[in-house]
Amino acid sequence: MFRQFGRKRVDQVNKDYFHVSNEALQQNNNLIFWKTVKQRRCSSRPYNISMDVKSRSDFYRSAMRDSGSGVLTDVQLDIKDMGSRKYNTMCG
């Protein structure tokens, strides 16, 4: 669920990030296009552009690694059973 929510949020941010500049380009509005480009270049968003692919993949691998005990709670077991039943009825 977290990954699904995170993916939706990232997609929305990317859509919002490029939407204004794409609209300006389609409408041939150079003033708005270059204004958004300049604002984004001066953005205070911290990112490390010099980070190589290997270190980035190691970072996300360690961040997404499941460090839980592997034991499901009663609520999680109920959800798993309900999902299994619905899946079996759809397949059967």
OpenMM code with the backbone's topology and positions (N, CA, C; nanometers):
from openmm import Vec3, app, unit

residues = "MET PHE ARG GLN PHE GLY ARG LYS ARG VAL ASP GLN VAL ASN LYS ASP TYR PHE HIS VAL SER ASN GLU ALA LEU GLN GLN ASN ASN ASN LEU ILE PHE TRP LYS THR VAL LYS GLN ARG ARG CYS SER SER ARG PRO TYR ASN ILE SER MET ASP VAL LYS SER ARG SER ASP PHE TYR ARG SER ALA MET ARG ASP SER GLY SER GLY VAL LEU THR ASP VAL GLN LEU ASP ILE LYS ASP MET GLY SER ARG LYS TYR ASN THR MET CYS GLY".split()
positions = [
    Vec3(0.0824, -0.1182, 0.0000),
    Vec3(0.0000, 0.0000, 0.0000),
    Vec3(0.0878, 0.1260, 0.0000),
    Vec3(0.1966, 0.1220, 0.0779),
    Vec3(0.2859, 0.2370, 0.0822),
    Vec3(0.3485, 0.2615, -0.0546),
    Vec3(0.3913, 0.1547, -0.1190),
    Vec3(0.4527, 0.1704, -0.2513),
    Vec3(0.3525, 0.2253, -0.3524),
    Vec3(0.2273, 0.1773, -0.3445),
    Vec3(0.1246, 0.2263, -0.4358),
    Vec3(0.0991, 0.3753, -0.4121),
    Vec3(0.0861, 0.4146, -0.2873),
    Vec3(0.0646, 0.5555, -0.2552),
    Vec3(0.1850, 0.6394, -0.2976),
    Vec3(0.3036, 0.5881, -0.2689),
    Vec3(0.4249, 0.6597, -0.3073),
    Vec3(0.4367, 0.6766, -0.4577),
    Vec3(0.4046, 0.5712, -0.5321),
    Vec3(0.4115, 0.5790, -0.6781),
    Vec3(0.3109, 0.6805, -0.7324),
    Vec3(0.1887, 0.6798, -0.6766),
    Vec3(0.0880, 0.7767, -0.7208),
    Vec3(0.1330, 0.9192, -0.6924),
    Vec3(0.1927, 0.9395, -0.5762),
    Vec3(0.2375, 1.0735, -0.5393),
    Vec3(0.3521, 1.1203, -0.6284),
    Vec3(0.4461, 1.0320, -0.6568),
    Vec3(0.5573, 1.0669, -0.7447),
    Vec3(0.5069, 1.0984, -0.8851),
    Vec3(0.4124, 1.0184, -0.9334),
    Vec3(0.3547, 1.0452, -1.0654),
    Vec3(0.2850, 1.1809, -1.0688),
    Vec3(0.2139, 1.2142, -0.9609),
    Vec3(0.1446, 1.3428, -0.9555),
    Vec3(0.2434, 1.4591, -0.9512),
    Vec3(0.3494, 1.4437, -0.8748),
    Vec3(0.4509, 1.5491, -0.8673),
    Vec3(0.5160, 1.5693, -1.0040),
    Vec3(0.5494, 1.4593, -1.0713),
    Vec3(0.6088, 1.4703, -1.2045),
    Vec3(0.5122, 1.5349, -1.3029),
    Vec3(0.3856, 1.4968, -1.2933),
    Vec3(0.2852, 1.5544, -1.3826),
    Vec3(0.2727, 1.7043, -1.3577),
    Vec3(0.2635, 1.7426, -1.2309),
    Vec3(0.2537, 1.8847, -1.1969),
    Vec3(0.3790, 1.9607, -1.2376),
    Vec3(0.4932, 1.8960, -1.2212),
    Vec3(0.6212, 1.9611, -1.2481),
    Vec3(0.6343, 1.9971, -1.3965),
    Vec3(0.5909, 1.9083, -1.4838),
    Vec3(0.6067, 1.9311, -1.6271),
    Vec3(0.4826, 1.9888, -1.6944),
    Vec3(0.3706, 1.9888, -1.6257),
    Vec3(0.2444, 2.0313, -1.6871),
    Vec3(0.2489, 2.1778, -1.7315),
    Vec3(0.2965, 2.2665, -1.6453),
    Vec3(0.2971, 2.4099, -1.6763),
    Vec3(0.3866, 2.4388, -1.7963),
    Vec3(0.5065, 2.3797, -1.7960),
    Vec3(0.5971, 2.4063, -1.9077),
    Vec3(0.5458, 2.3449, -2.0377),
    Vec3(0.4844, 2.2272, -2.0315),
    Vec3(0.4277, 2.1669, -2.1528),
    Vec3(0.3124, 2.2499, -2.2076),
    Vec3(0.2267, 2.2968, -2.1189),
    Vec3(0.1150, 2.3823, -2.1620),
    Vec3(0.1674, 2.5088, -2.2279),
    Vec3(0.2692, 2.5694, -2.1682),
    Vec3(0.3253, 2.6925, -2.2241),
    Vec3(0.3860, 2.6671, -2.3618),
    Vec3(0.4539, 2.5553, -2.3786),
    Vec3(0.5113, 2.5235, -2.5095),
    Vec3(0.4033, 2.5004, -2.6145),
    Vec3(0.2971, 2.4300, -2.5760),
    Vec3(0.1893, 2.4021, -2.6711),
    Vec3(0.1160, 2.5293, -2.7127),
    Vec3(0.1098, 2.6263, -2.6217),
    Vec3(0.0413, 2.7518, -2.6523),
    Vec3(0.1365, 2.8584, -2.7057),
    Vec3(0.2615, 2.8205, -2.7307),
    Vec3(0.3645, 2.9128, -2.7805),
    Vec3(0.3797, 3.0350, -2.6903),
    Vec3(0.3738, 3.0119, -2.5596),
    Vec3(0.3898, 3.1194, -2.4624),
    Vec3(0.5304, 3.1099, -2.4034),
    Vec3(0.6253, 3.1738, -2.4709),
    Vec3(0.7648, 3.1652, -2.4301),
    Vec3(0.7903, 3.2291, -2.2950),
    Vec3(0.7169, 3.3346, -2.2613),
    Vec3(0.7382, 3.4034, -2.1347),
    Vec3(0.7132, 3.3102, -2.0160),
    Vec3(0.6003, 3.2403, -2.0157),
    Vec3(0.5678, 3.1495, -1.9051),
    Vec3(0.6629, 3.0301, -1.9037),
    Vec3(0.6962, 2.9786, -2.0215),
    Vec3(0.7875, 2.8648, -2.0289),
    Vec3(0.9218, 2.8970, -1.9636),
    Vec3(0.9839, 3.0071, -2.0049),
    Vec3(1.1154, 3.0400, -1.9509),
    Vec3(1.1081, 3.0834, -1.8050),
    Vec3(0.9956, 3.1393, -1.7635),
    Vec3(0.9786, 3.1760, -1.6230),
    Vec3(0.9776, 3.0502, -1.5356),
    Vec3(0.9058, 2.9459, -1.5789),
    Vec3(0.9025, 2.8217, -1.5011),
    Vec3(1.0382, 2.7523, -1.5020),
    Vec3(1.1079, 2.7580, -1.6143),
    Vec3(1.2409, 2.6967, -1.6199),
    Vec3(1.3351, 2.7673, -1.5226),
    Vec3(1.3332, 2.8983, -1.5205),
    Vec3(1.4205, 2.9730, -1.4301),
    Vec3(1.3857, 2.9470, -1.2843),
    Vec3(1.2565, 2.9370, -1.2540),
    Vec3(1.2157, 2.9100, -1.1162),
    Vec3(1.2633, 2.7734, -1.0711),
    Vec3(1.2570, 2.6774, -1.1606),
    Vec3(1.2972, 2.5419, -1.1232),
    Vec3(1.4479, 2.5292, -1.1125),
    Vec3(1.5214, 2.6070, -1.1889),
    Vec3(1.6669, 2.6033, -1.1787),
    Vec3(1.7131, 2.6631, -1.0474),
    Vec3(1.6386, 2.7597, -0.9947),
    Vec3(1.6740, 2.8238, -0.8679),
    Vec3(1.6018, 2.7599, -0.7505),
    Vec3(1.5440, 2.6454, -0.7726),
    Vec3(1.4679, 2.5774, -0.6689),
    Vec3(1.5586, 2.5357, -0.5540),
    Vec3(1.5011, 2.5301, -0.4360),
    Vec3(1.5790, 2.4917, -0.3186),
    Vec3(1.5690, 2.3420, -0.2920),
    Vec3(1.5232, 2.2650, -0.3888),
    Vec3(1.5140, 2.1209, -0.3682),
    Vec3(1.6537, 2.0614, -0.3614),
    Vec3(1.6833, 1.9910, -0.2540),
    Vec3(1.8170, 1.9315, -0.2449),
    Vec3(1.8232, 1.8005, -0.3233),
    Vec3(1.9205, 1.7873, -0.4070),
    Vec3(1.9454, 1.6611, -0.4745),
    Vec3(2.0930, 1.6529, -0.5070),
    Vec3(2.1368, 1.5309, -0.5169),
    Vec3(2.2785, 1.5080, -0.5423),
    Vec3(2.2931, 1.4549, -0.6836),
    Vec3(2.3240, 1.5414, -0.7777),
    Vec3(2.3316, 1.5013, -0.9177),
    Vec3(2.4561, 1.4178, -0.9456),
    Vec3(2.5575, 1.4291, -0.8600),
    Vec3(2.6809, 1.3563, -0.8834),
    Vec3(2.6752, 1.2128, -0.8319),
    Vec3(2.5650, 1.1725, -0.7713),
    Vec3(2.5527, 1.0374, -0.7182),
    Vec3(2.5463, 0.9373, -0.8336),
    Vec3(2.6304, 0.8371, -0.8318),
    Vec3(2.6316, 0.7417, -0.9422),
    Vec3(2.5211, 0.6378, -0.9251),
    Vec3(2.5005, 0.5594, -1.0291),
    Vec3(2.3886, 0.4650, -1.0330),
    Vec3(2.4045, 0.3570, -0.9266),
    Vec3(2.5243, 0.3078, -0.9065),
    Vec3(2.5478, 0.2005, -0.8095),
    Vec3(2.5133, 0.2455, -0.6680),
    Vec3(2.5610, 0.3627, -0.6277),
    Vec3(2.5311, 0.4091, -0.4923),
    Vec3(2.3830, 0.4414, -0.4759),
    Vec3(2.3205, 0.4915, -0.5822),
    Vec3(2.1773, 0.5186, -0.5757),
    Vec3(2.0984, 0.3887, -0.5611),
    Vec3(2.1352, 0.2850, -0.6361),
    Vec3(2.0642, 0.1573, -0.6246),
    Vec3(2.0866, 0.0949, -0.4873),
    Vec3(2.2080, 0.1070, -0.4330),
    Vec3(2.2335, 0.0555, -0.2976),
    Vec3(2.1504, 0.1294, -0.1936),
    Vec3(2.1378, 0.2602, -0.2101),
    Vec3(2.0586, 0.3392, -0.1161),
    Vec3(1.9126, 0.2939, -0.1167),
    Vec3(1.8527, 0.2809, -0.2371),
    Vec3(1.7124, 0.2419, -0.2430),
    Vec3(1.6917, 0.0959, -0.2045),
    Vec3(1.7881, 0.0115, -0.2317),
    Vec3(1.7764, -0.1285, -0.1902),
    Vec3(1.7727, -0.1375, -0.0383),
    Vec3(1.8596, -0.0621, 0.0291),
    Vec3(1.8607, -0.0661, 0.1749),
    Vec3(1.7367, 0.0011, 0.2328),
    Vec3(1.6858, 0.1039, 0.1671),
    Vec3(1.5666, 0.1727, 0.2179),
    Vec3(1.4417, 0.0874, 0.2030),
    Vec3(1.4346, 0.0073, 0.0967),
    Vec3(1.3145, -0.0719, 0.0716),
    Vec3(1.3225, -0.2130, 0.1306),
    Vec3(1.4345, -0.2473, 0.1912),
    Vec3(1.4492, -0.3811, 0.2483),
    Vec3(1.3542, -0.3957, 0.3663),
    Vec3(1.2876, -0.5084, 0.3727),
    Vec3(1.1938, -0.5341, 0.4814),
    Vec3(1.2716, -0.5759, 0.6050),
    Vec3(1.2629, -0.4957, 0.7083),
    Vec3(1.3336, -0.5292, 0.8312),
    Vec3(1.2376, -0.5805, 0.9382),
    Vec3(1.1168, -0.6149, 0.8978),
    Vec3(1.0182, -0.6639, 0.9941),
    Vec3(1.0485, -0.8058, 1.0380),
    Vec3(0.9702, -0.8538, 1.1322),
    Vec3(0.9948, -0.9864, 1.1878),
    Vec3(0.9432, -1.0969, 1.0965),
    Vec3(0.8569, -1.0624, 1.0005),
    Vec3(0.8020, -1.1643, 0.9122),
    Vec3(0.6758, -1.2275, 0.9675),
    Vec3(0.6383, -1.1941, 1.0893),
    Vec3(0.5178, -1.2482, 1.1510),
    Vec3(0.4043, -1.1492, 1.1281),
    Vec3(0.2948, -1.2009, 1.0728),
    Vec3(0.1808, -1.1145, 1.0429),
    Vec3(0.0899, -1.1026, 1.1643),
    Vec3(0.0278, -0.9864, 1.1790),
    Vec3(-0.0692, -0.9658, 1.2865),
    Vec3(-0.2011, -1.0311, 1.2465),
    Vec3(-0.2939, -1.0365, 1.3405),
    Vec3(-0.4241, -1.0982, 1.3126),
    Vec3(-0.4981, -1.0238, 1.2018),
    Vec3(-0.4906, -0.8915, 1.2041),
    Vec3(-0.5582, -0.8115, 1.1008),
    Vec3(-0.4958, -0.8391, 0.9646),
    Vec3(-0.3636, -0.8476, 0.9593),
    Vec3(-0.2962, -0.8756, 0.8330),
    Vec3(-0.3290, -1.0149, 0.7823),
    Vec3(-0.3399, -1.1118, 0.8736),
    Vec3(-0.3779, -1.2477, 0.8343),
    Vec3(-0.5193, -1.2513, 0.7792),
    Vec3(-0.6118, -1.1754, 0.8416),
    Vec3(-0.7491, -1.1687, 0.7912),
    Vec3(-0.7527, -1.1100, 0.6509),
    Vec3(-0.6754, -1.0047, 0.6278),
    Vec3(-0.6703, -0.9422, 0.4956),
    Vec3(-0.6118, -1.0393, 0.3934),
    Vec3(-0.5079, -1.1115, 0.4325),
    Vec3(-0.4462, -1.2089, 0.3427),
    Vec3(-0.5453, -1.3194, 0.3075),
    Vec3(-0.6180, -1.3697, 0.4071),
    Vec3(-0.7161, -1.4750, 0.3818),
    Vec3(-0.8288, -1.4255, 0.2917),
    Vec3(-0.8766, -1.3050, 0.3161),
    Vec3(-0.9827, -1.2498, 0.2332),
    Vec3(-0.9351, -1.2338, 0.0883),
    Vec3(-0.8138, -1.1859, 0.0708),
    Vec3(-0.7591, -1.1715, -0.0643),
    Vec3(-0.7423, -1.3054, -0.1327),
    Vec3(-0.6983, -1.4060, -0.0589),
    Vec3(-0.6818, -1.5400, -0.1156),
    Vec3(-0.8163, -1.5987, -0.1567),
    Vec3(-0.9178, -1.5806, -0.0728),
    Vec3(-1.0515, -1.6321, -0.1059),
    Vec3(-1.1065, -1.5656, -0.2313),
    Vec3(-1.0936, -1.4337, -0.2405),
    Vec3(-1.1450, -1.3625, -0.3590),
    Vec3(-1.0685, -1.4038, -0.4836),
    Vec3(-0.9379, -1.4214, -0.4698),
    Vec3(-0.8579, -1.4633, -0.5839),
    Vec3(-0.8991, -1.6028, -0.6303),
    Vec3(-0.9196, -1.6943, -0.5344),
    Vec3(-0.9577, -1.8321, -0.5693),
    Vec3(-1.0965, -1.8367, -0.6331),
    Vec3(-1.1896, -1.7527, -0.5862),
    Vec3(-1.3224, -1.7531, -0.6476),
    Vec3(-1.3182, -1.6953, -0.7882),
    Vec3(-1.2337, -1.5960, -0.8115),
    Vec3(-1.2220, -1.5384, -0.9455),
    Vec3(-1.1559, -1.6375, -1.0415),
    Vec3(-1.0568, -1.7081, -0.9929),
    Vec3(-0.9865, -1.8056, -1.0777),
    Vec3(-1.0680, -1.9311, -1.0988),
    Vec3(-1.1446, -1.9685, -0.9965),
    Vec3(-1.2207, -2.0942, -1.0043),
    Vec3(-1.3495, -2.0729, -1.0700),
] * unit.nanometer
topology = app.Topology()
chain = topology.addChain("A")
for resn in residues:
    res = topology.addResidue(resn, chain)
    for name in ("N", "CA", "C"):
        topology.addAtom(name, app.Element.getBySymbol(name[0]), res)
